Amino acid sequence: MGLVKVAIETETITEMDVLKEGLLKLNKSDPSVSFFINKRGEYILSTCGEIHLERCIRDLNDDFCPGIVLTVSDPIIPFREGIISKKLSNRVNKK
């Protein structure tokens, strides 16, 4: 899986098939790119970094999905929460 993930969509639902074909072609031309559909039905594009993401979006606009206006979300950052005991967080190794 890539480091930078964004949701990508088109302006109209009828163009989503063209986007899917474009994503398949992008994946074929660059194996380090992957995409999947999350539980909410969004197309998630996963790349190796911000510059790689910019190049992939440019490739989609210029080569694989020309003429389609793409909407790209801000990077998706997973939120994970954990509980840390005060005893463990303030422990100092004394020998």
C-alpha positions as CSV (number, residue, x, y, z in Angstrom):
1,M,0.0,0.0,0.0
2,G,1.1,3.5,-0.7
3,L,1.9,6.3,1.7
4,V,-0.4,9.0,0.4
5,K,-4.1,8.1,-0.2
6,V,-6.7,10.4,-1.6
7,A,-10.4,10.0,-2.7
8,I,-10.9,10.8,-6.3
9,E,-14.2,11.3,-8.1
10,T,-15.7,12.9,-11.2
11,E,-18.3,15.6,-11.5
12,T,-21.0,13.2,-12.9
13,I,-21.8,9.6,-12.1
14,T,-21.8,8.7,-15.8
15,E,-18.1,9.5,-16.0
16,M,-17.1,7.2,-13.2
17,D,-16.7,4.2,-15.6
18,V,-14.2,6.3,-17.6
19,L,-12.4,7.1,-14.3
20,K,-12.2,3.4,-13.4
21,E,-10.8,2.5,-16.8
22,G,-8.3,5.4,-16.5
23,L,-7.2,4.1,-13.0
24,L,-6.8,0.6,-14.4
25,K,-4.5,2.0,-17.2
26,L,-2.6,4.1,-14.7
27,N,-2.1,1.0,-12.5
28,K,-0.8,-0.9,-15.6
29,S,1.6,1.8,-16.5
30,D,2.9,2.3,-12.9
31,P,2.7,-0.8,-10.7
32,S,3.5,1.3,-7.5
33,V,0.0,2.9,-7.8
34,S,-3.0,1.2,-6.5
35,F,-6.7,2.0,-6.1
36,F,-9.6,0.5,-4.3
37,I,-13.2,1.3,-3.4
38,N,-13.7,1.9,0.3
39,K,-16.9,1.1,2.3
40,R,-18.4,4.4,1.5
41,G,-18.1,3.8,-2.3
42,E,-15.3,6.3,-2.8
43,Y,-12.4,5.5,-5.2
44,I,-9.2,5.7,-3.2
45,L,-5.9,6.3,-5.0
46,S,-2.8,5.2,-3.2
47,T,0.6,6.5,-4.2
48,C,4.2,6.6,-2.9
49,G,4.3,10.3,-2.0
50,E,3.0,13.8,-2.8
51,I,5.1,14.3,-5.9
52,H,4.1,10.8,-7.2
53,L,0.4,11.7,-6.5
54,E,0.8,15.0,-8.5
55,R,2.3,13.0,-11.4
56,C,-0.5,10.4,-11.3
57,I,-3.2,13.0,-11.3
58,R,-1.5,14.8,-14.2
59,D,-1.3,11.4,-16.1
60,L,-5.0,10.8,-15.5
61,N,-5.9,14.3,-16.7
62,D,-3.6,14.3,-19.8
63,D,-3.5,10.6,-20.9
64,F,-5.9,8.2,-19.3
65,C,-9.1,10.4,-18.7
66,P,-8.8,13.4,-20.9
67,G,-11.6,15.9,-20.8
68,I,-13.0,14.7,-17.5
69,V,-12.9,17.0,-14.5
70,L,-11.5,15.1,-11.5
71,T,-12.1,16.1,-7.9
72,V,-9.3,15.0,-5.5
73,S,-9.6,15.1,-1.8
74,D,-7.1,16.2,0.8
75,P,-4.8,13.3,1.8
76,I,-6.6,10.7,3.9
77,I,-5.0,10.3,7.4
78,P,-6.2,7.4,9.5
79,F,-7.1,8.2,13.0
80,R,-6.0,5.7,15.6
81,E,-6.6,6.1,19.3
82,G,-4.9,4.2,22.1
83,I,-4.8,4.2,25.9
84,I,-1.5,4.5,27.7
85,S,-1.3,3.8,31.4
86,K,0.3,6.5,33.5
87,K,2.5,3.9,35.1
88,L,4.0,2.9,31.8
89,S,4.4,6.4,30.4
90,N,6.2,7.8,33.5
91,R,8.5,4.7,34.1
92,V,12.2,5.4,34.3
93,N,14.7,2.5,34.2
94,K,16.6,2.5,37.4
95,K,19.4,0.0,37.9
